[in-house]
Amino acid sequence: MLHRIEGDLHMEQVSLRKIAETHGTPSFVYSEGAITAAYQAFHDAFSMHPHRICYAVKANSNLAILQTLAALGSGFDIVSGGELARVLRAGGDPGSVVFSGVGKQDWEILFALEQHISCFNVESASELRRIARLAATTDAIAPISIRVNPDVDPNTHPYISTGLKENKFGVSVEDAMTLYQEAAGLDSLKIVGVDCHIGSQITELTPFLDALTRVLSLVDELEAQAITLEHIDLGGGIGVQYRDEVPIEIGHFASAIVQAMSGRPQSLMFEPGRMIVANAGVLLTTVNTLKSNNEKNFAVVDAAMNDLIRPALYSAWQEVTPVTLKDDGASPERHWDIVGPICETGDFLAKDRMLSLEEDDLLAILSAGAYGFVMSSNYNSRPRSAEVLVSGQEHYCVRKRETIEDLFALESMKPVS
Ligand SMILES: *Cc1c(COP(=O)(O)O)cnc(C)c1O
């Protein structure tokens, strides 16, 4: 997807220098081809078992990305009414939407009922009753799944680990049994599945298989109580390569999971986010100022933690590469910290990178397609970046850069007396 032609970095058939000239920096740039390939690889790997991929919208919710995935037949995993609205606007089928999240509000539940989504992934007894009550008042029947917390350690960053007892997500396997029994007695609910999601950026197969084993024992117990399920949703969390991680090979993942299902009839569901979009995107930024003290060299760029917060939030490592390779005779390589202009010491994008840098150089921060723009903010009154989609030889602006006016468009001053 990324390759160089005479030293110039290209995404598909488009030069990233050209994109920076056309759309400015900082800009997120996504490859439609890479997104399609990642979705298709997942889909093909499970061809031997009925399945549905529900792309986790929160990883990158740009309408053009959702539109691309909807056209491939993807379902969607949403965590808010806003995400449901995006899916609908992008042409996604609400009948292939699952709704996750620990704090669904009444209006969100009502909106999802009205749109006939495929399943509510329920995370507590209180939420189960709330959904049942709202469905009853609107003469609807809510399809539900209980999110179980299988208490497995996914060996990932603590902030993105969700399947341990101490996390706020889901209910224990024992409590799930009681909840299913309660749900079975409520006319406004229809039990359709079970789900779990144990964390993000997981690079080992074992946590997924451990979670599935626990979920399957619940499925068997439920069957003994005459509660049958249509699907088993194993969530997302499949890790990608940012640096030297070795991601799980998707074919290997699929065969191990289908084998563990040992002929059970339930369809499988997955909610991948990161693995569909992370490596399909880059953040383009321009070097503004170079400064050095006795200890360090800093390259201050025009992107910052408000644009890409992963390095500051999770100490995440993302590759930084020049958009144009230099000829011999360029300034020698040195160790640089790539930082933004925000007034926080935590405002860095990368540390200690060997690069030959000059002011006005263009840099690409790789693997920025997931949890990039979606986590951006206006901190320091910085307008948010543009987003660009590349498809073959074409490139489209899929979100305009915010203007200064946009920054306070929703604000007002108090009346002057
Ligand atoms: C965040 C999330 C996902 C997606 O996780 P990835 O690591 O991006 O695959 C899927 N399901 C749920 C419930 C989530 O919260």
The ligand as an ORCA input file, in Angstrom:
! r2SCAN-3c Opt
* xyz 0 1
  C     -13.096     -1.184     20.914
  C     -13.990     -2.346     20.718
  C     -13.821     -3.182     19.608
  C     -12.727     -2.997     18.597
  O     -11.457     -3.253     19.134
  P     -10.180     -3.348     18.172
  O      -9.059     -3.584     19.104
  O     -10.086     -2.046     17.471
  O     -10.405     -4.479     17.237
  C     -14.737     -4.211     19.440
  N     -15.744     -4.423     20.327
  C     -15.913     -3.641     21.405
  C     -17.038     -3.930     22.332
  C     -15.056     -2.584     21.649
  O     -15.233     -1.824     22.726
*
